[in-house]
Amino acid sequence: MKTKYVFVSGGVISGIGKGIIAASIAFLLQRLDFRVTPVKCENYLNIDAGTINPIEHGDPFLCDDGTEADMDIGTYEKFLDIDLNKNSFITMGQVYKAVIDRERRFEYNGEDVEAIPHITDEIQARISEAGKKNHAEIIVVELGGTAGEYQNVFYYEASRILSLKNPGDVVHVHVGYMPTPSHLGEPKTKPIQLSVRTLNTMGIQPDFIVARSEKPMDQRRKNRFALFCNLHPEDIISAPDTNLIYELPLMLKEQNFQNRLLSRLSLKKKKEDFTSWNRLIADVKKITKSNKNITVAIVGKYFATGEYQLRDSYAALFDALQHAGWQHGVTIKTLWVDAEKVEKQGIDTFVRNVDGMIVPIGWGERGAEGMIKAAGYARDKKIPYLGLCYGMQLAVVSFARDKIGWGDANTTEANPKTLHPVIHLNPMQKDNVSRRAYGGTMRLGSWNAIVKKNTIAWDAYNSYNAFINKSTGLTSERHRHRYEFNNSYSKNFEGKGLVIAARSTVENLVEIIELPRKEHPFYLGTQGHPEYKSRPLNPHPIFLKFIEACLTS
């Protein structure tokens, strides 16, 4: 079968859920038994998302191969239940760098190098390569940003050229926003009409329009879109707001979107299987109606953006909590706590009556003392605690100060002059830092570790029968950090009761720390990031065990 392409573009505003639409399209085709791989094309000149502040662009998503990608890659993994890699993530920085490097090596044989065709050729080659590497029959390509931005014009041009090269094998889906102004009470189609007009000026006529709106679209609006955007009414798809993003594929399916796609791509339906997904949606709706919930405090430093709060900074974490909660039949409510405010006002002001606490990923000195206070408070008050990466490291700092008696103990990331550097820069990272080589040089991707039996960590992996070899204790988690537990102090910590529950198979680094169950119902810190491996149909065992503790402690 010839490779097929589905391009998904956006219009009117950013943040309308284009990534979820792209994931839903890929999901529908996958459930119809086609081999599908998604690709995200980002506009920025960064090589990857690793050096971007999460407040700027959301939580970078980490792949098994160490790729620091846009959070949409995480959405694809969760919908499709597959592991993606660097081939599924393209940035304009990667494209420009590849072309310029090739020119410097004289690989264009003296030709003058221009945006078209050289930049667009590179984009097409990377999209095709993603399909080959993942053995895909259909490649779903999400074009970052919105139509009309100067940053992404080459992506659109590449898609146009690809459609000319492959007539009948390329479909363009345009996702736009249909607002309903409160003073009018009527959905307005003009914004999407104008974004389609912008597409037309680039030589692209969309095959489908997916209209994002507050409520389902009526027939009148469909007819307006069809008339002014040169489409059939059946090719105008409604995507109204929903509290459950995983319901969206089924909403599209009800409108026969998947069969329209197949027809446009000249593909015949094989078979379909939506059983497990239908069951998931039904179960989640029952859980929501039951009103059974618990509250988990997240003590972090990336919530604020101006006068607003930003969920996307910890998107993978919130998703992982949600997935685990569903398996336990409970809705997770999260209480967002600014670590800098904890430094000034104390922790008990913010976390009274919570069922559990998480200190997530973080970087640098800002807010660190607030996170240390949170880790100590959860330890002393017997509140189920989960430390993720920085949250694990600062739990170690808190323990060193309060239980070993090293009042100045710290991570050298926050205090390079501490006399007790219980968390320190991994020696392998020192050269990178000295050269300011920050991009893509951390300990990244999947790293193997051996989990000790008779620990909380072992119970988590073993009880939920996931992500571990039970005979050897071997597990693998994704990592994204430079600083490590300082092994020079291992005996000091173990002598005071801290349990080192897992070590890496390479370098013997501390991966998981915890407190004995006789001392605390659940107190665990992991250097890895289990949140990146959680899926709605396969929650991560660490989160399942944490929620279990929140429900029973």
C-alpha positions as CSV (number, residue, x, y, z in Angstrom):
1,M,0.0,0.0,0.0
2,K,1.2,3.5,-0.8
3,T,1.9,5.7,2.2
4,K,-1.0,8.0,2.9
5,Y,-0.8,11.4,4.6
6,V,-3.2,13.4,6.8
7,F,-2.2,17.0,7.5
8,V,-3.9,18.7,10.4
9,S,-3.7,22.5,10.5
10,G,-5.2,25.1,12.8
11,G,-6.8,28.4,12.5
12,V,-8.1,31.4,14.4
13,I,-6.4,30.9,17.7
14,S,-3.8,28.6,19.2
15,G,-4.6,26.1,22.0
16,I,-8.0,25.0,20.5
17,G,-7.1,21.3,20.8
18,K,-5.5,20.7,17.4
19,G,-3.2,18.1,18.9
20,I,-6.1,16.2,20.4
21,I,-7.9,16.3,17.0
22,A,-4.7,14.9,15.4
23,A,-4.5,12.2,18.1
24,S,-8.1,11.3,17.6
25,I,-7.7,11.0,13.8
26,A,-4.7,8.7,14.3
27,F,-6.7,6.8,17.0
28,L,-9.6,6.2,14.7
29,L,-7.4,5.0,11.8
30,Q,-5.5,2.7,14.2
31,R,-8.7,1.2,15.6
32,L,-9.6,0.4,12.0
33,D,-6.5,-1.8,11.8
34,F,-4.2,0.6,9.9
35,R,-0.6,1.2,11.0
36,V,-0.5,4.8,11.9
37,T,2.3,7.1,13.1
38,P,1.8,10.8,14.2
39,V,4.3,13.6,13.5
40,K,4.4,17.0,15.1
41,C,5.9,20.0,13.2
42,E,6.9,22.8,15.6
43,N,7.5,26.4,14.5
44,Y,10.2,27.4,17.0
45,L,14.0,27.5,16.2
46,N,14.9,25.4,19.2
47,I,16.3,22.0,18.3
48,D,14.0,20.4,20.8
49,A,11.7,21.4,23.8
50,G,14.3,20.7,26.4
51,T,15.6,24.2,27.0
52,I,12.1,25.9,26.9
53,N,10.6,27.1,30.2
54,P,7.4,25.0,30.7
55,I,5.5,28.2,31.3
56,E,6.3,29.2,27.8
57,H,5.2,26.1,25.9
58,G,3.9,23.6,28.4
59,D,5.5,20.5,29.9
60,P,8.1,19.1,27.5
61,F,7.3,15.4,26.9
62,L,10.1,12.9,27.2
63,C,10.3,9.8,24.9
64,D,12.1,6.5,25.5
65,D,14.9,7.5,23.2
66,G,15.6,10.7,25.2
67,T,13.8,13.1,22.8
68,E,12.5,16.2,24.6
69,A,9.4,16.9,22.6
70,D,6.3,19.0,22.6
71,M,3.5,17.8,24.9
72,D,1.4,16.8,21.9
73,I,3.7,13.8,21.5
74,G,2.5,12.7,24.9
75,T,-1.1,13.1,23.8
76,Y,-0.4,10.8,20.8
77,E,1.3,8.2,23.0
78,K,-1.7,8.2,25.4
79,F,-4.3,7.9,22.6
80,L,-2.5,5.3,20.6
81,D,-0.7,3.4,23.4
82,I,2.6,3.4,21.5
83,D,6.1,4.7,22.3
84,L,7.2,7.4,19.9
85,N,10.7,8.7,19.2
86,K,12.7,11.6,17.6
87,N,11.3,10.8,14.2
88,S,7.8,12.0,15.3
89,F,9.0,15.4,16.4
90,I,10.2,18.1,13.9
91,T,11.2,21.6,14.8
92,M,12.1,24.4,12.4
93,G,15.4,24.6,14.2
94,Q,16.2,21.0,13.3
95,V,15.2,21.7,9.7
96,Y,17.3,24.9,9.3
97,K,20.3,23.3,11.1
98,A,20.2,20.2,8.9
99,V,20.1,22.3,5.7
100,I,22.8,24.7,6.8
101,D,25.1,21.8,8.0
102,R,24.6,20.1,4.7
103,E,25.5,23.3,2.8
104,R,28.7,23.7,4.9
105,R,29.7,20.1,3.9
106,F,29.3,21.1,0.3
107,E,26.6,18.5,-0.2
108,Y,24.5,20.7,-2.5
109,N,27.5,20.8,-4.9
110,G,27.7,24.5,-5.1
111,E,24.0,25.1,-5.7
112,D,22.5,28.2,-4.1
113,V,20.6,27.0,-1.1
114,E,17.1,28.5,-0.7
115,A,14.0,28.1,1.4
116,I,12.2,26.5,-1.5
117,P,13.0,23.8,-2.4
118,H,15.7,22.9,0.2
119,I,13.8,23.7,3.4
120,T,10.6,22.2,2.1
121,D,12.5,19.1,0.8
122,E,14.0,18.6,4.3
123,I,10.5,18.8,5.9
124,Q,9.1,16.2,3.4
125,A,12.1,13.9,3.9
126,R,11.6,14.0,7.7
127,I,7.9,13.2,7.5
128,S,8.6,10.3,5.1
129,E,11.4,9.0,7.3
130,A,9.0,8.9,10.3
131,G,6.7,6.8,8.4
132,K,9.4,4.4,7.3
133,K,11.0,4.1,10.8
134,N,7.6,3.3,12.3
135,H,6.4,1.1,9.4
136,A,3.3,3.3,9.0
137,E,0.7,3.0,6.3
138,I,-0.8,6.4,7.3
139,I,1.2,9.4,8.7
140,V,-0.9,12.0,10.6
141,V,1.0,15.3,10.6
142,E,0.1,18.1,12.9
143,L,1.2,21.5,11.7
144,G,2.1,23.7,14.6
145,G,0.7,27.2,15.1
146,T,-2.1,28.6,13.1
147,A,-2.6,29.3,9.4
148,G,-1.2,32.7,8.4
149,E,1.8,32.8,10.7
150,Y,5.1,33.5,9.0
151,Q,6.9,31.0,11.2
152,N,5.2,27.9,9.7
153,V,4.7,28.8,6.0
154,F,7.3,26.3,4.9
155,Y,5.4,23.5,6.6
156,Y,2.3,24.4,4.7
157,E,4.3,24.7,1.4
158,A,5.8,21.3,2.1
159,S,2.3,19.8,2.5
160,R,1.1,21.4,-0.7
161,I,4.1,20.0,-2.6
162,L,3.6,16.6,-1.1
163,S,-0.1,16.6,-2.2
164,L,1.0,17.4,-5.8
165,K,3.5,14.6,-5.8
166,N,1.0,12.1,-4.3
167,P,-2.4,12.9,-5.8
168,G,-5.2,11.0,-3.9
169,D,-2.9,10.1,-1.0
170,V,-2.9,13.3,0.9
171,V,-5.8,14.8,3.0
172,H,-5.9,18.1,4.7
173,V,-8.0,18.6,7.9
174,H,-8.4,22.2,9.1
175,V,-9.3,22.8,12.8
176,G,-10.7,26.1,13.6
177,Y,-12.6,27.9,16.4
178,M,-16.3,28.8,16.0
179,P,-17.0,31.3,18.9
180,T,-20.4,32.1,20.3
181,P,-20.1,35.8,21.6
182,S,-22.1,36.1,24.8
183,H,-23.8,39.3,23.7
184,L,-25.1,37.5,20.5
185,G,-25.8,34.0,21.6
186,E,-25.2,32.7,18.1
187,P,-22.1,30.8,16.8
188,K,-20.1,32.7,14.2
189,T,-18.5,31.0,11.3
190,K,-16.6,34.0,9.9
191,P,-13.4,33.3,11.8
192,I,-13.0,29.8,10.3
193,Q,-14.0,31.1,6.9
194,L,-11.1,33.6,7.0
195,S,-8.6,31.0,8.2
196,V,-9.7,28.7,5.3
197,R,-9.3,31.7,3.0
198,T,-5.7,32.0,4.3
199,L,-5.2,28.4,3.5
200,N,-6.5,29.0,0.0
201,T,-4.0,31.8,-0.6
202,M,-1.3,29.2,0.1
203,G,-2.7,26.9,-2.6
204,I,-4.4,24.5,-0.1
205,Q,-8.0,23.6,-0.1
206,P,-8.9,21.6,3.0
207,D,-10.8,18.4,2.6
208,F,-12.4,18.6,6.0
209,I,-13.1,21.3,8.6
210,V,-13.3,20.4,12.3
211,A,-15.1,23.2,14.1
212,R,-14.2,23.6,17.8
213,S,-17.0,25.2,19.7
214,E,-18.7,25.4,23.1
215,K,-21.7,23.4,21.9
216,P,-22.4,21.0,19.1
217,M,-22.7,22.6,15.7
218,D,-26.1,22.8,14.1
219,Q,-27.0,22.1,10.4
220,R,-27.3,25.8,9.5
221,R,-23.7,26.4,10.5
222,K,-22.6,23.3,8.6
223,N,-24.3,24.6,5.5
224,R,-22.6,28.0,5.9
225,F,-19.2,26.4,6.1
226,A,-19.9,24.2,3.1
227,L,-21.1,27.2,1.0
228,F,-18.2,29.6,1.8
229,C,-15.4,27.1,2.2
230,N,-16.2,25.0,-0.8
231,L,-16.9,21.7,1.0
232,H,-19.7,19.2,1.3
233,P,-21.8,19.6,4.5
234,E,-20.8,16.0,5.4
235,D,-17.2,17.1,5.5
236,I,-17.8,19.7,8.2
237,I,-17.2,18.0,11.6
238,S,-18.3,19.2,15.0
239,A,-15.9,19.1,17.9
240,P,-17.7,20.7,20.9
241,D,-16.2,21.2,24.3
242,T,-16.0,18.0,26.5
243,N,-14.8,17.4,30.0
244,L,-13.2,14.2,28.8
245,I,-10.8,14.5,25.9
246,Y,-10.7,10.8,25.4
247,E,-14.3,10.9,24.4
248,L,-13.5,13.0,21.3
249,P,-12.6,10.1,19.0
250,L,-16.0,8.6,19.6
251,M,-17.7,11.9,19.0
252,L,-15.9,12.1,15.6
253,K,-16.8,8.5,14.9
254,E,-20.5,9.2,15.4
255,Q,-20.3,11.7,12.6
256,N,-18.8,9.0,10.3
257,F,-15.5,11.0,10.1
258,Q,-13.3,7.9,9.9
259,N,-15.2,6.5,6.9
260,R,-15.1,9.8,5.1
261,L,-11.3,9.9,5.7
262,L,-10.9,6.4,4.3
263,S,-13.0,7.2,1.2
264,R,-10.9,10.3,0.5
265,L,-7.7,8.3,0.8
266,S,-9.1,5.5,-1.4
267,L,-8.8,3.0,1.4
268,K,-11.1,0.2,2.2
269,K,-12.3,-0.5,5.8
270,K,-10.6,-3.5,7.3
271,K,-12.1,-4.1,10.7
272,E,-12.7,-2.0,13.8
273,D,-12.3,-2.5,17.5
274,F,-13.4,0.2,19.9
275,T,-14.4,-2.1,22.8
276,S,-11.8,-1.2,25.4
277,W,-12.2,2.5,24.6
278,N,-16.0,2.4,24.9
279,R,-15.6,0.7,28.2
280,L,-13.1,3.3,29.4
281,I,-15.4,6.2,28.6
282,A,-18.4,4.5,30.2
283,D,-16.5,3.7,33.4
284,V,-15.1,7.3,33.6
285,K,-18.6,8.7,33.3
286,K,-19.9,6.5,36.1
287,I,-17.0,7.6,38.3
288,T,-17.7,11.2,37.6
289,K,-21.4,10.8,38.5
290,S,-20.5,8.9,41.7
291,N,-18.8,12.1,43.0
292,K,-16.2,10.0,44.8
293,N,-13.0,12.1,44.9
294,I,-9.7,12.7,46.7
295,T,-7.6,15.9,46.8
296,V,-3.9,15.8,46.0
297,A,-1.7,18.9,46.6
298,I,0.9,19.7,43.9
299,V,3.7,21.9,45.3
300,G,5.4,23.3,42.3
301,K,6.9,26.4,40.7
302,Y,5.5,26.6,37.2
303,F,1.8,27.4,37.7
304,A,1.7,31.1,37.2
305,T,1.7,32.9,33.8
306,G,0.9,36.6,34.4
307,E,-2.4,36.8,36.3
308,Y,-3.4,33.3,35.2
309,Q,-2.6,29.7,36.2
310,L,-1.3,27.2,33.7
311,R,-2.1,23.5,33.8
312,D,0.1,22.6,30.8
313,S,3.3,23.0,32.9
314,Y,2.6,19.7,34.5
315,A,0.3,18.1,31.9
316,A,1.8,14.6,32.0
317,L,1.5,14.6,35.8
318,F,-2.1,15.6,35.8
319,D,-2.9,12.9,33.2
320,A,-1.1,10.2,35.2
321,L,-3.1,11.1,38.3
322,Q,-6.3,11.0,36.3
323,H,-5.5,7.6,34.8
324,A,-4.7,6.1,38.1
325,G,-7.7,7.6,39.8
326,W,-10.0,6.1,37.2
327,Q,-8.7,2.6,37.8
328,H,-9.4,3.1,41.5
329,G,-12.9,4.4,40.8
330,V,-12.2,7.9,42.0
331,T,-11.8,11.4,40.6
332,I,-8.6,13.2,41.5
333,K,-8.9,16.9,42.5
334,T,-5.6,18.8,42.5
335,L,-4.7,21.7,44.7
336,W,-2.1,23.8,43.1
337,V,0.4,25.2,45.6
338,D,3.1,27.8,44.6
339,A,6.4,26.7,46.2
340,E,7.6,30.3,46.6
341,K,4.5,31.2,48.7
342,V,5.2,28.2,50.9
343,E,8.7,29.6,51.5
344,K,7.1,32.8,52.9
345,Q,4.0,31.6,54.6
346,G,4.7,27.9,55.5
347,I,3.1,24.8,54.2
348,D,0.3,24.0,56.6
349,T,-1.6,27.1,55.4
350,F,-2.0,25.5,52.0
351,V,-2.4,21.8,52.4
352,R,-4.9,21.2,55.2
353,N,-7.2,18.3,54.6
354,V,-5.4,16.9,51.5
355,D,-5.2,13.2,50.9
356,G,-1.8,13.2,49.3
357,M,1.0,15.4,48.2
358,I,3.3,15.5,45.1
359,V,6.4,17.6,44.6
360,P,7.1,17.4,40.8
361,I,9.9,18.2,38.4
362,G,11.7,21.5,38.8
363,W,14.9,23.4,38.1
364,G,17.1,25.8,40.0
365,E,17.0,27.5,43.4
366,R,13.7,29.4,43.1
367,G,11.0,27.8,45.2
368,A,13.3,24.9,46.3
369,E,13.0,25.8,50.0
370,G,9.3,25.7,49.8
371,M,9.4,22.2,48.2
372,I,11.8,21.0,51.0
373,K,9.3,22.3,53.6
374,A,6.5,20.4,51.8
375,A,8.5,17.2,51.7
376,G,9.2,17.4,55.4
377,Y,5.6,18.3,56.3
378,A,4.3,15.2,54.4
379,R,6.9,13.0,56.1
380,D,6.1,14.2,59.6
381,K,2.3,14.3,59.2
382,K,2.1,10.9,57.5
383,I,0.6,12.3,54.3
384,P,1.2,10.1,51.3
385,Y,4.0,11.7,49.4
386,L,5.3,11.2,45.9
387,G,8.5,13.0,44.8
388,L,9.2,13.2,41.1
389,C,12.8,14.0,40.1
390,Y,13.4,17.3,41.9
391,G,10.7,16.2,44.4
392,M,12.8,13.1,45.1
393,Q,16.0,15.1,45.5
394,L,14.5,17.6,47.8
395,A,12.9,14.9,49.9
396,V,16.5,13.6,50.4
397,V,17.6,17.2,51.4
398,S,14.7,17.4,53.9
399,F,15.6,14.0,55.4
400,A,19.3,15.0,55.7
401,R,18.4,18.2,57.6
402,D,15.7,16.8,59.9
403,K,16.8,13.2,60.5
404,I,20.5,13.2,60.1
405,G,21.0,16.7,61.5
406,W,22.9,18.3,58.7
407,G,21.2,21.7,58.8
408,D,23.0,23.0,55.7
409,A,22.4,20.0,53.6
410,N,21.3,20.9,50.1
411,T,21.5,20.1,46.4
412,T,24.4,21.9,44.7
413,E,22.0,23.1,42.1
414,A,20.6,25.4,44.8
415,N,23.7,25.9,46.9
416,P,27.0,25.0,45.3
417,K,28.9,25.8,48.6
418,T,26.9,23.5,50.9
419,L,29.1,21.4,53.2
420,H,26.7,18.4,52.8
421,P,26.0,18.1,49.0
422,V,23.6,15.2,49.4
423,I,22.4,15.9,45.8
424,H,25.2,16.8,43.4
425,L,26.0,17.2,39.8
426,N,26.6,13.9,38.1
427,P,30.3,13.8,37.3
428,M,29.5,12.9,33.7
429,Q,27.6,16.2,33.5
430,K,30.3,18.5,34.7
431,D,31.9,19.0,31.3
432,N,28.6,19.8,29.7
433,V,27.8,22.5,32.3
434,S,31.2,24.0,32.1
435,R,30.7,24.4,28.3
436,R,27.2,25.6,28.7
437,A,26.1,22.6,26.6
438,Y,22.6,22.4,28.1
439,G,20.5,21.2,25.1
440,G,20.0,17.5,24.9
441,T,22.9,16.6,27.3
442,M,21.1,15.6,30.5
443,R,20.5,12.0,31.6
444,L,17.7,11.5,29.1
445,G,15.3,8.7,28.1
446,S,14.9,5.2,29.4
447,W,17.3,3.9,32.0
448,N,17.2,0.5,33.6
449,A,17.2,-0.1,37.3
450,I,16.8,-3.0,39.7
451,V,14.0,-2.7,42.3
452,K,14.5,-4.3,45.7
453,K,12.0,-6.7,46.9
454,N,9.9,-6.0,50.1
455,T,9.8,-2.3,49.3
456,I,6.9,-0.1,48.5
457,A,8.3,0.4,45.0
458,W,8.4,-3.4,44.5
459,D,4.9,-3.7,45.8
460,A,3.7,-1.1,43.3
461,Y,5.2,-2.7,40.3
462,N,4.4,-6.3,41.4
463,S,0.8,-5.6,42.6
464,Y,-0.2,-4.0,39.3
465,N,1.9,-6.3,37.2
466,A,3.4,-3.7,35.0
467,F,6.8,-2.3,33.9
468,I,8.9,-4.9,35.7
469,N,10.6,-8.3,35.3
470,K,9.4,-10.1,38.4
471,S,12.3,-12.6,38.4
472,T,15.1,-10.0,38.2
473,G,13.4,-6.8,39.5
474,L,14.5,-5.0,36.3
475,T,12.4,-2.0,35.4
476,S,12.9,1.0,33.1
477,E,11.8,4.6,33.6
478,R,12.3,7.8,31.6
479,H,14.7,10.3,33.0
480,R,15.4,14.0,32.5
481,H,17.9,15.5,35.0
482,R,21.6,16.4,35.7
483,Y,21.8,16.1,39.4
484,E,21.9,12.8,41.4
485,F,21.8,11.4,44.9
486,N,25.4,11.6,46.2
487,N,26.4,8.0,46.7
488,S,29.1,9.1,49.2
489,Y,26.3,9.6,51.7
490,S,24.4,6.4,51.1
491,K,25.4,4.7,54.4
492,N,24.5,7.9,56.4
493,F,20.9,7.8,55.0
494,E,20.4,4.1,55.3
495,G,21.7,4.2,58.9
496,K,18.9,6.7,59.8
497,G,16.2,4.6,58.1
498,L,15.9,5.9,54.6
499,V,15.4,3.0,52.2
500,I,17.2,3.0,48.8
501,A,14.6,0.9,46.9
502,A,16.2,0.9,43.4
503,R,19.5,1.5,41.8
504,S,20.4,1.9,38.1
505,T,22.2,-0.9,36.3
506,V,24.6,1.6,34.9
507,E,26.7,3.6,37.4
508,N,24.7,2.2,40.4
509,L,22.9,5.5,40.8
510,V,20.0,5.8,43.3
511,E,16.7,5.7,41.5
512,I,14.1,5.4,44.2
513,I,14.1,6.3,47.9
514,E,11.3,5.6,50.4
515,L,10.5,5.4,54.1
516,P,9.7,2.0,55.7
517,R,6.0,1.2,55.7
518,K,6.0,0.9,59.5
519,E,7.0,4.6,59.7
520,H,4.9,6.0,56.9
521,P,1.9,4.8,54.8
522,F,3.5,5.9,51.5
523,Y,6.6,8.1,51.2
524,L,8.5,7.6,47.9
525,G,10.7,9.6,45.6
526,T,11.8,8.5,42.2
527,Q,14.5,10.0,40.1
528,G,12.7,8.8,37.0
529,H,9.5,10.1,35.5
530,P,6.7,7.5,35.7
531,E,4.2,10.2,34.6
532,Y,5.6,10.0,31.0
533,K,4.7,6.3,30.7
534,S,1.1,6.5,32.0
535,R,-1.7,5.7,29.6
536,P,-5.5,5.8,30.1
537,L,-5.8,2.1,29.6
538,N,-2.6,1.3,31.4
539,P,-1.9,3.6,34.4
540,H,1.6,3.6,35.9
541,P,1.9,1.4,39.0
542,I,3.7,4.1,41.0
543,F,0.7,6.3,40.6
544,L,-1.7,3.5,41.3
545,K,0.0,2.7,44.5
546,F,0.1,6.4,45.5
547,I,-3.6,6.8,44.9
548,E,-4.2,3.5,46.8
549,A,-2.4,5.0,49.8
550,C,-4.3,8.3,49.5
551,L,-7.6,6.3,49.7
552,T,-6.6,4.1,52.7
553,S,-4.3,6.2,54.9
